[in-house]
Amino acid sequence: MHAMDVLGDPVRRRILELLADGELSSGAVVEHIRDEFGISQPGVSQHLRVLRENGLATVRAEGTRRLYAVDAEGLREVDVWVGRFRRFWEQRLDALGTEIARGRRARRITPPDPEDD
């Protein structure tokens, strides 16, 4: 399955968002997803398996717990795809930065109007 197909599911995207903040136990992931989406433990486990099998998440055992984390290598494919479009928003952000700088410069140059007080 292509990474973008895997990420097409909102539950899997949310799981990755949770894991982006740091490693989580499967129980913690299940709790979050159950509260937000109403999905059972077996359903969440299925989503975790899809993420693992497609290289977007890793799992490691710690005693009886299973700890999940984002697999950055699996996201590289997504980054390459999104990279083709990055120029569209970077140009706009550059333009915004220029306008902010102009505004700051204008405030420094223009003395405050005493009637504004």
SEKEVEX-325242 format. One record per residue: chain; z, y, x of N, C-alpha, C in turn; residue in one letter. Coordinates in steps of 0.1 Angstrom, whole numbers. Atoms other than C-alpha are relative to their C-alpha. Layout:
<rs>
R  doke    n.z    n.y    n.x   ca.z   ca.y   ca.x    c.z    c.y    c.x  lumnu
R     A      Z      Y      X      Z      Y      X      Z      Y      X      a
...
</rs>
This chain:
<rs>
R  doke    n.z    n.y    n.x   ca.z   ca.y   ca.x    c.z    c.y    c.x  lumnu
R     A      0    -12      9      0      0      0      0     12      9      m
R     A      0    -13     -8     -8     35     13     13      8     -3      h
R     A    -13     -7      2     22     57     19      0     10    -11      a
R     A      1    -10     11      9     83     -6      2     -8    -13      m
R     A     -2      8     12      8     55    -32     15     -3     -2      d
R     A    -14      3      0     44     46    -24      8     12     -5      v
R     A     -7    -12      4     55     82    -27     -4      6    -13      l
R     A      4     -4     13     37     86    -60     10     -2    -10      g
R     A    -11      3     10     68     72    -77     11     10      2      d
R     A    -11    -10     -2     95     98    -83     13     -6      4      p
R     A    -12      7     -5    123     73    -78      0     -2     15      v
R     A      1      2    -14    111     64    -44      0     13      8      r
R     A     -1    -13     -6    106    101    -35     14      4      1      r
R     A    -14     -5      1    142    108    -46      8     -8     10      r
R     A     -7      8    -10    155     79    -25     -2      5     14      i
R     A      2     -6    -14    138     93      6      6     13      1      l
R     A     -7    -13     -1    152    127     -2     15     -2      3      e
R     A    -14      3     -3    187    112     -3      2     -5     14      l
R     A     -1      5    -13    181     93     29     -3     10     11      l
R     A      3    -10     -9    167    124     46     13      8      5      a
R     A    -13     -7     -4    203    138     46      9     -9      9      d
R     A     -8      9     -8    215    107     65      0    -14     -6      g
R     A     -1     14      4    220     70     64      9     -2    -12      e
R     A     -8      3     12    233     56     31      1    -15     -3      l
R     A     -1     14      4    246     23     19     -8     -2    -12      s
R     A      8      3     12    226      5     -7      8      4    -13      s
R     A     -8     -4     12    255     10    -31      0     15     -3      g
R     A      0    -15      2    255     48    -26    -14      4     -6      a
R     A     13     -3      5    217     48    -32     -1     -4    -15      v
R     A      0      5     14    221     27    -64      8     10     -9      v
R     A     -9    -10      8    249     51    -76     -8     12     -4      e
R     A      8    -12      2    227     82    -71    -11     -2    -10      h
R     A     12      2      8    196     67    -87      4     -4    -14      i
R     A     -4      4     14    214     51   -116      5     12     -8      r
R     A     -4    -13      7    230     85   -124    -11      9     -4      d
R     A     11     -9      2    198    104   -121    -11     -6     -9      e
R     A     12      6      7    172     79   -135      4    -11    -10      f
R     A     -4     11      9    193     53   -154     -6    -14      4      g
R     A      5     12     -5    179     25   -133     11    -10      5      i
R     A    -10     10     -4    198     -7   -127      0     -3     15      s
R     A     -1      4    -14    209    -21    -93    -13     -8      4      q
R     A     12      8     -4    180    -47    -92    -12      9      0      p
R     A     12     -9     -1    155    -19   -100      0      9     12      g
R     A     -1     -8    -12    168      3    -72     -3     -8     12      v
R     A      3      9    -11    167    -27    -49    -14     -2      2      s
R     A     14      2     -1    131    -32    -57     -7     12      6      q
R     A      6    -12     -6    123      4    -48      3      1     15      h
R     A     -4      0    -14    142      1    -16     -9    -10      8      l
R     A      9     10     -6    122    -30     -8    -14      5      3      r
R     A     14     -6     -1     89    -12    -14      0     10     12      v
R     A     -1    -10    -11    100     16      9      1     -7     14      l
R     A     -2      8    -12    111     -9     36    -14     -6      4      r
R     A     13      7     -3     79    -30     34    -11      9      3      e
R     A     11     -9     -3     57      0     36      4     10     12      n
R     A     -4     -8    -12     75     15     67      5     13     -2      g
R     A     -5    -14      3     91     45     50     15      0      1      l
R     A    -14      1     -2    127     32     53      4    -12      8      a
R     A     -5     11     -8    147     10     76     14     -4     -6      t
R     A    -13      5      5    178    -11     68      6     -7     12      v
R     A     -8      7    -11    205    -24     91     13     -5     -7      r
R     A    -13      6      6    235    -46     83     12      5      8      a
R     A    -13     -4     -6    270    -34     90     10     -7     -8      e
R     A     -9      9      8    293    -62     79     -7     -5    -12      g
R     A      7      5     12    285    -69     43     -8     11     -6      t
R     A      8    -11      5    269    -35     38    -14      1      6      r
R     A     14     -3     -5    232    -26     41     -1     15      0      r
R     A      1    -15     -1    226      9     54    -15      3      2      l
R     A     14     -4      0    193     25     47     -2     14      7      y
R     A      3    -13     -6    176     54     66    -15      2     -1      a
R     A     14     -3      0    143     71     67     -6     -5     13      v
R     A      8      4    -12    117     56     90    -11     11      3      d
R     A      9    -12     -3    100     87    105    -14     -5      4      a
R     A     14      5     -4     71     66    119     -8     -2    -13      e
R     A      8      3     12     61     56     84     -4     13     -7      g
R     A      4    -13      6     60     93     73    -11      7      8      l
R     A     10     -6     -8     36    101    101    -13      0     -7      r
R     A     12      1      8      7     90     79     -1     11    -10      e
R     A     -1    -10     10     18    114     52     -1     14      7      v
R     A      0    -12     -8     23    142     78    -15      3      4      d
R     A     14     -2     -4    -13    137     91     -8      4    -12      v
R     A      8     -4     11    -27    139     56      4     14     -5      w
R     A     -5    -13      4     -6    169     46     -5     11     10      v
R     A      5     -9    -10    -16    185     79    -13      6     -2      g
R     A     13     -5      3    -51    189     67      1     12     -9      r
R     A     -2    -11     10    -38    214     41     10     11      5      f
R     A    -10     -9     -5    -11    231     61     -5     14      2      r
R     A      6    -13     -3    -34    260     70      0      9    -12      r
R     A      0     -8     12    -35    271     34     13      8     -2      f
R     A    -13     -8      2      2    280     32      5      7     13      w
R     A     -4     -7    -12      7    289     68     -6     14      1      e
R     A      6    -14      0    -18    318     65      8      9     -9      q
R     A     -8     -8      9      1    330     35     14      4      5      r
R     A    -13     -3     -5     34    327     52     -1     10     12      l
R     A      2    -10    -10     20    346     82     -2     14     -6      d
R     A      3    -13      6      8    374     59     13      5     -6      a
R     A    -13     -5      5     43    375     42      8      5     11      l
R     A     -8     -5    -12     59    378     76     -4     14      5      g
R     A      6    -13     -4     36    407     84      5     11     -9      t
R     A     -4    -10     10     45    425     52     15      3      1      e
R     A    -14     -2     -2     82    420     57      3      8     12      i
R     A     -1     -8    -12     79    434     92     -4     15     -3      a
R     A      5    -13      3     60    464     79     11      8     -9      r
R     A    -11     -6      8     88    470     53     12      4      8      g
R     A    -11     -3     -9    115    469     79     -3     12      9      r
R     A      4    -11     -9     96    492    102      0     13     -8      r
R     A      0    -12      8     91    517     73     14      5     -3      a
R     A    -14     -4      2    128    517     65      6      6     12      r
R     A     -5     -6    -12    136    525    101     -5     13      2      r
R     A      7    -13     -3    111    553    103      4     10    -11      i
R     A     -2     -9     11    118    569     69     15      2     -1      t
R     A    -15     -3      2    152    587     67      4     -2    -14      p
R     A     -4      1     14    172    580     36      0     13     -7      p
R     A      1    -12      9    167    604      7     14      3     -5      d
R     A    -14     -4      4    200    623      1      2      0    -15      p
R     A     -1      0     14    192    625    -36      2    -14     -6      e
R     A     -2     13      4    194    587    -38     15     -4     -1      d
R     A    -14      3      0    232    588    -33      6      4    -13      d
</rs>
